[in-house]
Amino acid sequence: MNINKDESLISNIFGFMRFPLIIKNFYSNKDNFNIIILGIPSEITCTGKPGSKLAPNSIRESSIHLTWEKYKWPWKFQLNKYIKIIDGGDLIYKTGNINDLNKNIYKKILNILKLKKKILFLGGDHYITLPILRTYKKIYKNISLIHFDAHTDTYYNNNLFDHGSVFYQAKKENLISKKNTIQIGIRTYINKKIFKIININEIYKLSTKKIIKIINKTIEKKPTYISFDIDCIDPSYAPGTGTPVINGITIHKILKIIRKLKNINIIGIDIVEVSPIYDISGITSLTAATLATEFLYLLTYNYMKNKNNEKR
């Protein structure tokens, strides 16, 4: 074994998939990266079982099991070969202080977006998506949203700080629109007057091709943010979450959908609501790490495609 290259599946797990760990308050063009992974270990607004603040490190630890392959099947290229991916560590904020959380999310993300970099967020509960979208709105005028979840998170309860009302509030603040938002995998109370929904029955009734067609028609060609709540996945694959709902999407089906999102303008992605303390096997964190890796391939694919188009 090369002493300068740790190929172990248990040691030196710091950055996600051992990508360079570069933690700074503010980044500059000198840092020379294309994609940054950023953990937001917050569960301030959790209404169910806690534990999501422990997710970023748990997902990083599980990601080590994805490093032994040169590239992840069925993709045909190696991550970090054509672009640079770094792990920016976790957001620092005053524990329990939601205003400080919001402020630091805004400052950190705005700095990165002004450098025209892509971000993959590891939550944290789903509330973090709200201050994230507020920041993206400062850079992108019109944002489309693809939201994977068991719940719509549009439950109005007159509470601004709630992971169950994130997208109600986002729509109210004009961060997202009804026309360009789609929610996938929903299997709880549904109000179709708010956003376009593909519920769990439709997920299995429709072909992947048809689902992608509906997604593309909804988001059009606008800058698109993807928010992925792990409870979109059936609890048999991802039991470690605060509000599990039976009868979810299988891993096979969700990966088929994700891999078909190659031709959209993805501006940011989050994976939220992993609570590793409720899954002693670690399968939920491994599922989240696998999804994160798929999303990194999507971002890399799009970067390579755009570069090739520029050369023509």
Sequence and secondary structure as in RCSB ss.txt:
>XXXX:A:sequence
MNINKDESLISNIFGFMRFPLIIKNFYSNKDNFNIIILGIPSEITCTGKPGSKLAPNSIRESSIHLTWEKYKWPW
KFQLNKYIKIIDGGDLIYKTGNINDLNKNIYKKILNILKLKKKILFLGGDHYITLPILRTYKKIYKNISLIHFDA
HTDTYYNNNLFDHGSVFYQAKKENLISKKNTIQIGIRTYINKKIFKIININEIYKLSTKKIIKIINKTIEKKPTY
ISFDIDCIDPSYAPGTGTPVINGITIHKILKIIRKLKNINIIGIDIVEVSPIYDISGITSLTAATLATEFLYLLT
YNYMKNKNNEKR
>XXXX:A:secstr
  TTS   SSS   SGGG  B   SS  GGG  SEEEEEE   TT  SS  GGGHHHHHHHHHGGGSSSSS TT 
 S TTTSS EEEEEE    TT HHHHHHHHHHHHHHHHHTT EEEEEESSGGGHHHHHHHHHHH SS EEEEE S
S      S SS TTSHHHHHHHTTSS STTEEEEEE S   TTTSEEEEHHHHHHS HHHHHHHHHHHHTTS EE
EEEEGGGB TTT   BSS  SS B HHHHHHHHTT TTS EEEEEEE B GGG TT HHHHHHHHHHHHHHHHHH
HHHHHHHHHHH 
